[in-house]
Amino acid sequence: MRTLRTAAEVRAALAGPRREGRSIGFVATMGALHAGHVSLIERARAESDEVVVSLFVNPAQFDDPADLERYPRDEAADAAVAAEAGADLLFAPGAGDLYPDGFSTTVHVAGRVTEVLEGRERGSAHFDGVATVVAKLLNVVAPDATYFGQKDAQQLAVVRKLVRDLDLPVLVESSPIVRDADGLALSSRNALLADADRPRALALRRGLLAARSAAEAGERDAGVLVAAATAAMREAGVEPEYLAVVDPDTFEDVSPLAGDVLVAVAARVGGVRLIDNDLLTLGEP
Ligand code: PAF
């Protein structure tokens, strides 16, 4: 695996494979790679001839400078994980490479998909930062397919809309949430949890499972699912920051529930902000 720093280097490295008709799979990351990222890279490896992974902690998507400051950074460790998972190229630009002096363009995806839940909690700049950097990375790598985790369900919906609206010629694939044995969704933030808080972090999953049980028992009122999930989380000692049942593409509220619906939750556990979600496919009750 080669590590490249600039857009020009990436384009030059991919020119040959592209000419030969080799397919390119791309996984965008901010590093701190865990088994969730590995599953995306391995899927890209299985489905593409060339695999590119980007590693860039994107300042534009952080609403809290302290959060940006403490974001884990270990390029050597991440490079080893990416190579082991099957990456051919690691694109690890510096901030000045992606945002040179004078950079002044923002990609803004409008609508509820960026306004609610994560958009409301983290501020409007968050998804602008994500959309801008993803648009740039897709433009540099120009992959055939790009792989995003279902864990960041709202980010996935924003990327899908960005790609649709701008006619970007790339397939957006999503992969299921990877969980620890006890059910905690893998996240780079889990490492920040104090040992004493780790069991309480399972409250998010418990809430989602309570909503799923209610739906499987035939409940089709979103409010009842939210109440069941909230009660299960409170029982585990955690208050949700938000807990909502939404359309997985538009993030509009849905009720009565039918077809594919997303139950999404965020909560702070001992000061660490965690998110999780569950995609339900509902037939007739
Ligand atoms: O999910 C992430 O790690 C980031 O939001 C992404 C997609 C790499 C953009 O910076």
Residues whose N, C-alpha, C, O or C-beta is under 5 A from the ligand:
A	BS01	PAF	A28 T29 M30 F56 N58 V130 V133
